Amino acid sequence: MVFNLDSEVQSRQWRHLHGDIPGLWAQAHGALYTVRGDGRAAQQWFGGVLRTAVLFSQQIVLTDAQLIDGVFFQALTAPGTLELLGMPLAERPGIRVRIRSSNLEESLRAFATGRDGRKLRFVIWSSVLAGLPAGVDAGAAFSRLEGLPADQIADAPSGMVATEVAAALERGLGLEEGALKGLAYAWQSWFDAETAGLVETAPMELPDRDLFEARMRRRLTTATTGLPDELLSRVHRQPDRSHAKVAIDELDIDGAEKRRLHAAYADAYSLALSESCGAEVWLKVRQGTDGDAPGSAGVRAGQLALSGEATVQLGEMTPARFQAFRYEARDAITAWQREAGKETTKELAYQVRVVSEHGDVRSQRKGVITRAVMVAVFATIAFMLDLIPEFDGRWTVLSLGAALLVGVLPEAVASWREYRHLGDRNLSSVIELTGA
């Protein structure tokens, strides 16, 4: 399970890259054109996180809420997300979703409504929030959903749940009709992917509320937040995450402490959820702009904190190059999965760096042609000077020496670059793992 794929972390990163985009979901194709028209920044971050997770664990575990309410998952839609992974259809699906109902569509129905299924419940929808005007008070805006009639959602047949949920949210939030039709389209793409077997689902066998709260209390403490138990108890008493966010905002503490508490709560919630879902590894990518913040929970058994350039380098690869990398580096990946030590990590970092610096065919061909032209120019100059008696024997050696230098220099640079790749400092800048 990956901390960075939490819906709230996705939302913060989306704002960092795009800000709030009113009307984000108004187009029938969803937000796919938005993420493909931003200089690939969104695809590079999201793809880098997904690909990093696939390297360190054969399958990414998500909850249905992380998928359904994840703005990056919905912006890229199911086809776009699976394309980033570039995994062959014959291979085991790279994403495994823990669902609270019989399928993803029914999970969306349950996520949007209360226990009776006939009324909307209070949820701060991270995916919807990305398409609202900047400065909207999320707690106030989404609290209006509480208790609104949801009969149309409850009675919607298969294939129409996404449309009805989007319409109900439009009415509850006072949005124009059709403002969320792109989000409905994105949801449906994931339902179709599940039906086609491209996304694997499994029941979410969450523990009872008391056990989950005990796990939260064990991780969200005075030691991890620096706040007294009296304040933290107000957060622990909340029935769900959305109410907890509002409770944190209402605490009488300064803004910096609230931000640290929000970050600590996100860590604690993600860790408790990871443990409840049976994820073997909990991965957190520390990348500066990924929503990470001081005051994070410590790394314990089965948990990894990753920093370095690997996420960016993997995100910049084309899907085909990423798959080629997975194939070429399979021995290094297998060795790391067998024993996650310093040497196996360096070997994997070396593979990432080398592949990321390989140019495509066009750039390689351009480099070869450039070197050939330079050699030909110097050789021609040498030949012309050799025909002039006054320069006979004076400039020929210089010209040939320059031509030789041009021919040898690229190989010298390549050799130095290869040597630099092997340095411990450079390998640590690619992947630095801490864990237990």
C-alpha positions in Angstrom: 0.0 0.0 0.0 1.4 3.4 -1.0 0.9 6.5 1.2 1.2 8.8 -1.8 -1.9 7.2 -3.4 -4.1 8.2 -0.5 -6.9 10.4 -1.9 -6.0 13.4 0.2 -2.3 13.2 -0.8 -3.4 13.0 -4.4 -5.6 16.1 -3.9 -2.7 18.1 -2.4 -0.4 17.1 -5.2 -3.0 18.0 -7.8 -3.3 21.5 -6.3 0.4 21.9 -6.4 0.5 21.0 -10.1 -2.8 22.6 -11.3 -4.5 24.5 -8.5 -8.2 24.4 -8.4 -9.8 24.1 -11.9 -13.5 25.1 -11.8 -15.3 23.0 -14.4 -12.7 20.3 -14.3 -15.2 17.5 -14.8 -17.6 19.3 -17.1 -16.3 17.6 -20.3 -17.5 14.2 -21.2 -14.0 12.8 -21.5 -13.2 13.8 -17.9 -9.9 15.5 -17.1 -7.7 13.5 -19.4 -7.0 16.4 -21.7 -6.0 18.5 -18.6 -3.4 16.1 -17.4 -2.1 15.5 -21.0 -1.8 19.2 -21.6 0.2 20.2 -18.6 3.7 19.3 -19.9 3.2 15.7 -18.6 3.8 17.0 -15.0 0.8 15.1 -13.6 1.6 11.9 -15.6 5.3 12.1 -14.5 4.4 12.4 -10.8 1.6 9.9 -10.7 3.3 7.5 -13.1 6.5 7.7 -11.1 4.7 6.8 -7.8 2.8 3.9 -9.5 5.9 2.5 -11.2 8.0 2.9 -8.0 5.4 0.9 -6.1 5.3 -1.8 -8.8 9.1 -2.2 -8.5 9.1 -2.7 -4.8 6.0 -4.8 -4.6 4.4 -7.0 -7.3 1.0 -5.5 -6.8 -0.4 -2.2 -5.5 -3.1 -2.5 -2.9 -5.7 0.3 -2.8 -9.0 0.7 -1.0 -12.1 1.5 -3.0 -12.2 5.0 -1.5 -8.6 5.7 -2.6 -9.5 4.7 -6.2 -13.0 6.2 -6.4 -12.0 9.5 -4.8 -8.5 9.7 -6.1 -8.3 12.7 -8.4 -5.3 11.3 -10.4 -6.9 7.9 -10.8 -10.1 9.6 -12.1 -8.3 12.3 -14.1 -6.3 9.7 -16.1 -9.3 7.2 -16.1 -8.7 3.5 -16.0 -7.2 3.2 -19.6 -4.8 6.1 -19.0 -3.7 4.7 -15.6 -3.1 1.2 -16.9 -1.2 2.7 -19.9 1.2 4.4 -17.5 2.0 1.0 -16.0 2.3 -0.5 -19.5 1.8 -4.0 -18.1 0.9 -6.7 -20.6 -2.7 -8.1 -20.4 -1.3 -11.6 -19.8 0.4 -10.4 -16.6 -1.2 -10.3 -13.2 -3.1 -7.0 -12.8 -0.8 -4.4 -11.2 -3.6 -2.9 -9.1 -5.6 -4.8 -6.4 -8.6 -2.9 -4.9 -10.1 -3.8 -1.5 -13.8 -3.1 -1.9 -16.6 -2.8 0.7 -19.3 -4.2 -1.6 -19.7 -6.8 -4.3 -17.9 -4.7 -7.0 -16.5 -1.2 -7.6 -19.9 0.2 -8.8 -21.6 -1.0 -5.6 -18.7 0.4 -3.6 -19.4 3.9 -5.1 -23.1 3.5 -4.2 -22.1 2.6 -0.6 -19.5 5.3 -0.4 -21.9 8.1 -1.3 -24.8 7.1 0.9 -25.5 6.3 4.5 -26.3 3.0 6.1 -29.9 2.9 4.8 -28.7 3.7 1.3 -31.4 6.3 0.8 -29.6 9.5 2.0 -26.3 11.1 1.1 -23.7 11.1 3.8 -21.1 13.7 4.7 -17.9 13.0 2.7 -15.3 15.5 1.7 -14.8 14.3 -1.9 -11.2 15.0 -2.8 -11.9 14.4 -6.5 -14.9 16.8 -6.6 -13.0 19.4 -4.6 -10.4 19.7 -7.3 -13.1 21.0 -9.7 -14.6 23.6 -7.3 -13.5 27.3 -7.2 -10.4 28.1 -5.1 -11.0 29.0 -1.5 -14.1 26.9 -1.0 -14.5 25.8 2.6 -14.6 22.0 2.1 -16.2 21.2 5.4 -19.0 23.7 4.9 -19.6 22.8 1.3 -19.8 19.0 1.7 -21.6 19.1 5.0 -24.7 20.2 3.0 -24.8 16.7 1.5 -25.6 15.1 4.9 -29.1 13.6 4.8 -30.2 14.7 1.3 -32.4 12.2 -0.5 -30.5 9.6 -2.5 -33.4 7.4 -3.7 -32.2 7.7 -7.3 -28.8 6.4 -6.3 -30.3 3.5 -4.4 -32.6 2.5 -7.3 -30.1 3.0 -10.1 -29.5 -0.1 -12.2 -26.0 -1.4 -13.0 -24.3 0.9 -15.4 -26.1 4.0 -14.1 -24.8 4.4 -10.5 -21.9 6.7 -11.5 -24.3 9.0 -13.4 -26.8 9.2 -10.5 -24.1 9.8 -7.9 -22.6 12.6 -10.0 -26.1 14.2 -10.5 -26.8 13.9 -6.7 -23.5 15.7 -5.9 -24.3 18.4 -8.4 -27.6 19.1 -6.8 -26.3 18.9 -3.2 -23.4 21.2 -3.9 -25.4 23.7 -6.0 -23.4 23.0 -9.2 -24.7 23.3 -12.7 -26.2 20.3 -14.3 -23.5 18.2 -16.0 -20.7 19.8 -14.0 -19.6 16.3 -12.9 -20.4 14.3 -16.0 -16.7 13.8 -16.7 -16.2 12.3 -13.2 -19.1 9.9 -13.9 -17.3 8.9 -17.1 -14.1 8.3 -15.2 -15.8 6.2 -12.6 -17.5 4.1 -15.2 -14.1 3.5 -16.9 -12.9 1.8 -13.7 -16.1 -0.3 -13.5 -15.5 -1.5 -17.0 -11.9 -2.3 -16.3 -12.9 -4.4 -13.3 -15.4 -6.3 -15.5 -12.7 -6.9 -18.1 -10.4 -8.3 -15.5 -7.8 -5.5 -15.9 -8.2 -4.5 -12.2 -8.3 -7.1 -9.5 -10.7 -6.7 -6.5 -11.1 -8.4 -3.2 -13.4 -8.0 -0.2 -12.3 -5.4 2.3 -12.4 -7.3 5.6 -11.9 -4.4 7.9 -11.8 -5.1 11.6 -14.5 -3.8 13.9 -14.5 -0.1 14.8 -12.9 -0.6 18.2 -9.8 -2.4 16.7 -9.4 0.2 14.0 -9.6 3.0 16.6 -7.0 1.2 18.8 -4.6 1.1 15.8 -5.2 4.8 15.2 -4.6 5.7 18.9 -1.4 3.7 18.9 -0.1 5.8 16.0 -1.6 9.2 16.6 -0.2 10.1 20.0 1.4 12.9 21.9 4.8 11.5 20.9 4.0 11.7 17.1 2.1 15.0 17.2 3.4 17.0 20.2 -0.2 17.7 21.2 -1.9 16.7 24.5 -4.1 13.7 24.7 -7.1 16.0 25.5 -7.0 17.6 22.1 -6.3 14.3 20.3 -9.2 12.6 22.0 -11.6 15.0 20.1 -10.1 13.7 16.8 -10.3 10.0 17.9 -13.9 10.3 18.8 -14.9 11.2 15.2 -16.9 8.5 13.3 -14.9 8.8 10.1 -12.1 10.6 8.3 -14.1 13.5 7.0 -15.5 14.4 10.4 -11.9 14.1 11.8 -10.7 16.6 9.3 -13.3 19.1 10.4 -12.5 18.4 14.0 -8.9 19.2 13.4 -9.7 22.4 11.7 -11.9 23.4 14.7 -9.1 22.8 17.3 -7.8 25.9 19.1 -4.2 25.5 17.8 -2.2 27.6 15.4 -2.0 26.9 11.7 1.4 25.2 11.7 0.2 22.7 14.4 -2.9 22.0 12.4 -0.9 21.2 9.3 1.4 18.9 11.3 -1.7 17.2 12.9 -3.3 16.7 9.5 -0.1 15.1 8.2 0.3 12.9 11.3 -3.4 11.9 11.0 -2.9 11.0 7.3 0.1 8.8 8.2 -1.7 7.1 11.1 -4.8 6.5 9.0 -2.9 5.1 6.1 -0.8 2.8 8.3 -3.9 1.5 10.2 -5.6 0.9 6.9 -2.6 -0.8 5.4 -2.5 -3.2 8.4 -6.2 -3.8 8.1 -6.0 -4.6 4.4 -3.1 -7.1 4.9 -0.6 -5.2 2.8 2.8 -6.7 3.1 4.7 -3.4 2.4 3.7 0.2 3.2 5.7 2.6 1.0 6.0 6.3 1.3 7.7 8.3 -1.4 9.4 11.4 0.0 9.6 13.9 -2.8 9.2 17.3 -1.4 5.9 18.1 -3.2 4.0 14.9 -2.6 2.2 16.1 0.5 4.8 14.8 2.9 5.3 16.9 6.0 7.3 16.9 9.2 5.9 15.0 12.1 5.4 11.8 10.1 5.1 8.5 11.9 8.3 6.5 12.2 9.1 3.7 9.9 8.5 0.2 11.4 8.5 -3.4 10.2 7.1 -3.8 6.8 7.3 -0.1 6.0 9.6 1.7 3.6 10.4 5.4 3.2 11.8 6.1 -0.2 13.6 9.3 -1.3 15.7 10.2 -4.3 15.3 10.8 -8.0 14.0 7.4 -9.0 10.3 8.4 -8.9 11.0 11.3 -11.3 13.1 9.2 -13.6 10.6 6.4 -13.7 7.8 8.8 -14.3 9.6 10.4 -17.3 9.9 7.0 -19.1 7.5 6.0 -21.8 5.3 3.0 -20.9 7.3 0.8 -23.3 10.6 1.9 -21.9 9.4 1.3 -18.4 8.4 -2.3 -19.3 11.8 -2.8 -21.0 13.4 -1.6 -17.8 11.4 -4.0 -15.7 12.5 -6.8 -18.0 16.2 -5.8 -18.1 16.3 -5.2 -14.4 14.3 -8.2 -13.3 17.3 -9.9 -11.7 18.1 -6.8 -9.6 14.4 -6.4 -8.7 14.2 -10.1 -7.6 17.4 -9.8 -5.6 16.0 -6.7 -3.8 12.6 -8.4 -3.1 14.5 -11.4 -1.7 16.8 -9.3 0.5 16.2 -5.6 0.8 19.8 -4.6 1.7 22.1 -1.7 0.8 23.8 -3.5 -2.0 20.7 -4.7 -3.7 19.2 -1.2 -3.4 22.3 0.3 -5.1 22.1 -2.3 -7.9 18.5 -1.3 -8.5 19.4 2.4 -8.4 22.1 1.8 -10.9 19.6 0.2 -13.3 17.1 3.1 -12.9 19.8 5.7 -13.6 21.3 4.0 -16.6 17.9 3.4 -18.3 16.6 6.9 -17.5 19.6 8.4 -19.3 19.2 6.3 -22.5 18.0 8.5 -25.3 15.4 7.4 -27.8 16.4 6.3 -31.3 16.0 9.8 -32.7 18.3 11.4 -30.2 20.9 8.6 -30.5 20.9 8.9 -34.3 21.3 12.7 -34.1 24.3 12.2 -31.8 26.0 9.8 -34.2 25.3 12.1 -37.2 26.7 15.1 -35.3 29.9 13.3 -34.5 30.3 12.0 -38.1 29.8 15.5 -39.5 32.3 17.0 -37.1 34.9 14.4 -38.1 34.2 14.9 -41.8 34.5 18.7 -41.5 37.9 18.4 -39.8 39.1 15.8 -42.3 38.0 18.1 -45.2 39.9 21.0 -43.7 43.0 18.9 -43.2 42.8 17.8 -46.8 42.3 21.4 -48.2 45.2 22.7 -46.1 47.4 19.9 -47.3 46.9 21.2 -50.9 48.3 24.6 -50.0 52.1 24.6 -50.1 52.5 27.3 -47.5 50.6 25.2 -45.0 52.0 21.9 -46.0 52.8 19.9 -42.9 51.8 22.6 -40.4 48.1 22.3 -40.0 47.5 18.7 -41.1 48.6 17.2 -37.8 46.4 19.7 -35.9 43.4 19.0 -38.0 43.8 15.2 -37.8 44.3 15.6 -34.0 41.1 17.5 -33.7 39.3 14.9 -35.8 40.7 12.2 -33.6 39.6 14.1 -30.5 36.1 14.5 -31.8 35.9 10.7 -32.4 37.4 9.8 -29.0 35.8 12.4 -26.8 32.2 10.9 -26.8 33.5 7.6 -25.7 35.6 9.2 -23.0 32.5 11.1 -21.8 30.4 7.9 -21.9 33.1 6.1 -19.9 33.2 8.8 -17.3 29.4 8.8 -17.0 29.4 5.1 -16.5 32.1 5.4 -13.8 30.0 8.2 -12.1 27.0 5.9 -12.1 28.9 3.5 -9.8 29.6 6.1 -7.1 27.8 5.4 -3.8 26.8 9.1 -3.5 25.1 9.1 -6.9 23.4 5.8 -6.4 22.0 7.0 -3.1 20.6 10.1 -4.8 18.6 7.8 -7.0 17.1 5.6 -4.3 17.5 6.0 -0.6 15.4 3.5 1.4 14.9 3.5 5.1 12.8 0.7 6.6 12.7 -2.3 8.8 
